[in-house]
Amino acid sequence: MHVRSVDVPLVAPYRVPRVPAHAARGFGSVWSRVLEALNATSVRGALALTIGTLLFMAVGTALFTRYHLTRRVHDYAILTLSGQLRELANGMRLDARQLESLPPTLQTPDAVEYYRVKLTAAVEQYERIVQSFVTRELRPDLTGLDAPVSCNWDSPSLSQLERSAATWRIIHRGIAPATRPGATREEVLEAAEIVSRHGGRLLESSRSLNYAFKTMMQQKLDRVILTQLLSVLATCIIGLLLIGLVRRHVLAPLVDVERLATRVMSGDLATPVQVAGSAEIAAIGEAMNALTQRIRLLFTLSEQTAAGMTTSELLTALQRELATQVPVDLTAVAVRTDGDRGGWRVLRAAGELPEALADRRMPLAEWSSHEVEGALNDWAHSAGYASSMTVRLNTDTRDGSVLLFAAREPSAYAEPNATLLRAVAEHVRTQIERTFSTDALIVAAVEGLARLAESRDPETGNHLVRMSAYSALVAEELVRAGAHADALDARFVDEIRRFAPMHDIGKVGVPDGVLRKAGALDADERAEMQRHPSIGAEVLQRCEAQMSARGRTVFRRGIEIAVAHHERWDGTGYPNQLAGEAIPLAARVVAIADVFDALTSRRPYKEPWSVDRAVAWIAEGSGTQFDPQVVVAFERALPRITQCYLQYRHVG
């Protein structure tokens, strides 16, 4: 193996980094800046930074300690090998002196060969160890470890290694001829003389190298101990810092939170309290202020629901009160009761209702509550509302109601806003259901009167069912066309469907002789018959007066239908000879449905007309008897009207 001259450094010097003196002096100022930064950040950030620092220091110290403890095994191998160099140097010198001390007669060839073999083994081992130190990698065959050991030398150790390697190279060059196989007696004796003369230098060099390594390893151990002490000291400092942060940013602001909680418990829900301190504690204060406002909202809603408002009034108030807490631009409710043959209905409450909720698709189909919720959300988004949320108020298999909230603002109903809306919906659920039930009972009672009137009429078949459905279908087409956008919406369709059966309720006041007469009526009888719209309107007006006294309106649309469903577009109808737009739109719709059902139904005095003949007759009356726009809507709705006609013509 070739070894370079001692005049050339064997390896680059290893330099231990030193901490500058000014850095040590600035240690205190660094910590001062750290403290200022911690004070300026939030409790969460300060705690995260502090705990992170502690964890970093603990993990770093553990890894540092583990690394250096592992290196102790390597250090032991290095010390062992450097000790071997010392023992080898001493052994070679003793063997050389022993050979020289023998008389020439005893320096037999066997003795010389024995010395040569022993010297060769020592030289080879010494060379391997020196080369390993020079290359900084100790092979497993030298150390007995499982893997090679990489060495790092400090400056004193490196300097000593270079001197020891130089001494060895000088001696090695002199004794190398004797270590080759077949070396002569003279070469071996010359090598013995060199080792005997310079062995002391080699031994001293080996001892110095061993000492340098021991010193270096002791310094490493001292650094490990110092690191442990500094880690403990830093942990104590950071722990004290953490205690100070908690007192300043948590404990003191919590006193303000306690004061706020005390005010809330005392019933003061109107005055917000500012909580100073870190971002988190301030957020707690803001959350508590928001909580008090939401509690106040629920109290307000409780007062308003107790006032007996209608559903629309309640939901309008709901939108108004919620707007102070949550973005709400639309509130609507979809309902279905066991008696609703049209399925679900959407009632407008407040805000701009999506056009889709007022077109021919209303009333909704016979969907489940889940399907209705999906449809409401889809329609709200198609109408430009960026956020929507539905809450099921009643999960009964027959009856149900779904509340819709919508807002133009995106992501308006993430938590906790969604939680608030669910709580509010649950809060008003009973009131909404009670309102629907009350309206249904009142309307059912009046419908009973309408059926009583129908039972006295010679007309047969399920007339009220058919003409109610016809009226709703025509109304839906009007809404879809948008000709009366200022007056028509889904609620208009719902009211048409509910109150159309009351159109002839006034017949309860017509004598049987007139009502049941099979033939043509004379002038007096006709005048008596023509009184039934006014009688019906008077009956419903009395019902409405009772409701108005309780702050509610129910029968307004029914009154319009009852009093004006026999008026004509040209002004020749009865009882008030109204013409054109002066006739309530609801009455104009019901008039066509009533006539169509009368024409297509069997009567004692006539056979039923075909659908085509009845449609042609109504078309001829456009502009005279009927509103032309309503006739057009009737013709557009004819396919569905025909289906309804086929479904109910044999009923009753």
Rosetta blueprint (number, residue, H / E / L):
1 M L
2 H L
3 V L
4 R L
5 S L
6 V L
7 D L
8 V L
9 P L
10 L L
11 V L
12 A L
13 P L
14 Y L
15 R L
16 V L
17 P L
18 R L
19 V L
20 P L
21 A H
22 H H
23 A H
24 A H
25 R H
26 G L
27 F H
28 G H
29 S H
30 V H
31 W H
32 S H
33 R H
34 V H
35 L H
36 E H
37 A H
38 L H
39 N H
40 A H
41 T L
42 S L
43 V H
44 R H
45 G H
46 A H
47 L H
48 A H
49 L H
50 T H
51 I H
52 G H
53 T H
54 L H
55 L H
56 F H
57 M H
58 A H
59 V H
60 G H
61 T H
62 A H
63 L H
64 F H
65 T H
66 R H
67 Y H
68 H H
69 L H
70 T H
71 R H
72 R H
73 V H
74 H H
75 D H
76 Y H
77 A H
78 I H
79 L H
80 T H
81 L H
82 S H
83 G H
84 Q H
85 L H
86 R H
87 E H
88 L H
89 A H
90 N H
91 G H
92 M H
93 R H
94 L H
95 D H
96 A H
97 R H
98 Q H
99 L H
100 E H
101 S H
102 L L
103 P L
104 P H
105 T H
106 L H
107 Q L
108 T L
109 P H
110 D H
111 A H
112 V H
113 E H
114 Y H
115 Y H
116 R H
117 V H
118 K H
119 L H
120 T H
121 A H
122 A H
123 V H
124 E H
125 Q H
126 Y H
127 E H
128 R H
129 I H
130 V H
131 Q H
132 S H
133 F H
134 V H
135 T H
136 R L
137 E E
138 L E
139 R L
140 P H
141 D H
142 L H
143 T H
144 G L
145 L L
146 D L
147 A L
148 P L
149 V E
150 S E
151 C L
152 N L
153 W L
154 D L
155 S H
156 P H
157 S H
158 L H
159 S H
160 Q H
161 L H
162 E H
163 R H
164 S H
165 A H
166 A H
167 T H
168 W H
169 R H
170 I H
171 I H
172 H H
173 R H
174 G H
175 I H
176 A H
177 P H
178 A H
179 T H
180 R L
181 P L
182 G L
183 A L
184 T L
185 R H
186 E H
187 E H
188 V H
189 L H
190 E H
191 A H
192 A H
193 E H
194 I H
195 V H
196 S H
197 R H
198 H H
199 G H
200 G H
201 R H
202 L H
203 L H
204 E H
205 S H
206 S H
207 R H
208 S H
209 L H
210 N H
211 Y H
212 A H
213 F H
214 K H
215 T H
216 M H
217 M H
218 Q H
219 Q H
220 K H
221 L H
222 D H
223 R H
224 V H
225 I H
226 L H
227 T H
228 Q H
229 L H
230 L H
231 S H
232 V H
233 L H
234 A H
235 T H
236 C H
237 I H
238 I H
239 G H
240 L H
241 L H
242 L H
243 I H
244 G H
245 L H
246 V H
247 R H
248 R H
249 H H
250 V H
251 L H
252 A H
253 P H
254 L H
255 V H
256 D H
257 V H
258 E H
259 R H
260 L H
261 A H
262 T H
263 R H
264 V H
265 M H
266 S L
267 G L
268 D L
269 L L
270 A L
271 T L
272 P L
273 V L
274 Q L
275 V L
276 A L
277 G L
278 S L
279 A H
280 E H
281 I H
282 A H
283 A H
284 I H
285 G H
286 E H
287 A H
288 M H
289 N H
290 A H
291 L H
292 T H
293 Q H
294 R H
295 I H
296 R H
297 L H
298 L H
299 F H
300 T H
301 L H
302 S H
303 E H
304 Q H
305 T H
306 A L
307 A L
308 G L
309 M L
310 T L
311 T H
312 S H
313 E H
314 L H
315 L H
316 T H
317 A H
318 L H
319 Q H
320 R H
321 E H
322 L H
323 A L
324 T L
325 Q L
326 V L
327 P L
328 V L
329 D L
330 L E
331 T E
332 A E
333 V E
334 A E
335 V E
336 R E
337 T L
338 D L
339 G L
340 D L
341 R L
342 G L
343 G L
344 W L
345 R E
346 V E
347 L E
348 R E
349 A E
350 A E
351 G E
352 E L
353 L L
354 P L
355 E H
356 A H
357 L H
358 A H
359 D L
360 R L
361 R L
362 M L
363 P L
364 L L
365 A L
366 E L
367 W L
368 S L
369 S H
370 H H
371 E H
372 V H
373 E H
374 G H
375 A H
376 L H
377 N H
378 D H
379 W H
380 A H
381 H H
382 S H
383 A L
384 G L
385 Y L
386 A L
387 S E
388 S E
389 M E
390 T E
391 V E
392 R E
393 L E
394 N E
395 T L
396 D L
397 T L
398 R L
399 D L
400 G E
401 S E
402 V E
403 L E
404 L E
405 F E
406 A E
407 A E
408 R L
409 E L
410 P L
411 S L
412 A L
413 Y L
414 A L
415 E L
416 P L
417 N H
418 A H
419 T H
420 L H
421 L H
422 R H
423 A H
424 V H
425 A H
426 E H
427 H H
428 V H
429 R H
430 T H
431 Q H
432 I H
433 E H
434 R H
435 T H
436 F H
437 S H
438 T H
439 D H
440 A H
441 L H
442 I H
443 V H
444 A H
445 A H
446 V H
447 E H
448 G H
449 L H
450 A H
451 R H
452 L H
453 A H
454 E H
455 S H
456 R L
457 D L
458 P L
459 E L
460 T L
461 G L
462 N L
463 H H
464 L H
465 V H
466 R H
467 M H
468 S H
469 A H
470 Y H
471 S H
472 A H
473 L H
474 V H
475 A H
476 E H
477 E H
478 L H
479 V H
480 R H
481 A H
482 G L
483 A L
484 H L
485 A L
486 D L
487 A L
488 L L
489 D L
490 A H
491 R H
492 F H
493 V H
494 D H
495 E H
496 I H
497 R H
498 R H
499 F H
500 A H
501 P H
502 M H
503 H L
504 D L
505 I H
506 G H
507 K H
508 V H
509 G H
510 V L
511 P L
512 D H
513 G H
514 V H
515 L H
516 R L
517 K L
518 A L
519 G L
520 A L
521 L L
522 D L
523 A H
524 D H
525 E H
526 R H
527 A H
528 E H
529 M H
530 Q L
531 R L
532 H H
533 P H
534 S H
535 I H
536 G H
537 A H
538 E H
539 V H
540 L H
541 Q H
542 R H
543 C H
544 E H
545 A H
546 Q H
547 M H
548 S H
549 A L
550 R L
551 G L
552 R L
553 T L
554 V L
555 F L
556 R H
557 R H
558 G H
559 I H
560 E H
561 I H
562 A H
563 V H
564 A H
565 H L
566 H L
567 E L
568 R L
569 W L
570 D L
571 G L
572 T L
573 G L
574 Y L
575 P L
576 N L
577 Q L
578 L L
579 A L
580 G H
581 E H
582 A H
583 I L
584 P L
585 L H
586 A H
587 A H
588 R H
589 V H
590 V H
591 A H
592 I H
593 A H
594 D H
595 V H
596 F H
597 D H
598 A H
599 L H
600 T H
601 S L
602 R L
603 R E
604 P L
605 Y L
606 K E
607 E L
608 P L
609 W L
610 S L
611 V H
612 D H
613 R H
614 A H
615 V H
616 A H
617 W H
618 I H
619 A H
620 E H
621 G L
622 S E
623 G L
624 T L
625 Q L
626 F E
627 D L
628 P H
629 Q H
630 V H
631 V H
632 V H
633 A H
634 F H
635 E H
636 R H
637 A L
638 L H
639 P H
640 R H
641 I H
642 T H
643 Q H
644 C H
645 Y H
646 L H
647 Q H
648 Y H
649 R L
650 H L
651 V L
652 G L
